[in-house]
Amino acid sequence: HTLVTEGSWKAIMEYEALHLSKCPNPKLARFQGKDGIYSLKAKVASYFGAPLPFDRHDWTIDRCGTEVTYIIDYYDWTDENGETEYFIDARPTGISGLFDRFRLATKKWS
């Protein structure tokens, strides 16, 4: 559980790093477990054959007075050695979230 929580925070901080000049210390305001309530992205991906996540959380971050919500889908699978691997798909919501997702993707792939 600690590994997944730390991975979630790390994934969110990748996006929050885009705003460090305005807010150097974002904090977790609250979170909500939404097991069994699949995100739109997970539903669409499953329609095309991808597995559904084993869990979902929505985390709200306090970005120095501005609340930003992140959807986090958690996936797991067993590798060829029988070990459980995890993938955390965290992303901000809303129009500003889409812009941040584009900015981060551009930064990673350039």
C-alpha positions, 0 to 999 in steps of 0.5 A: 500500500505504501508503494502505491501511495508514494507512486501516486504522489510522485505521479502527481508531483510531475504535474505539480512541478509545472507550477512550482514557481507559483506554488512550491509546496502543494499539499494533499487536501483530501482523497476519495476511494472510488473502487468500482467506479471507472474513469471515462479513460478506463472505460474507453480503453477497456472497450478496446480490450485493455484491462480495467483498473483494480482501483481508482482514487480522486485526490484533491491537491491544495495548490497554494489556495487553488484546489486541483483534482487528480483522477488516479487509476491503478493497474496491476499484472503479474510479470514473467517471474510471478511478481506483481507489477503496478502502473499508476495512471494519474492525471489532472482533471478539467481544461487546465488539467488537459493543458498540463497533460499536454505540457508534461507529455511535450516535456517528456517526449522532446 
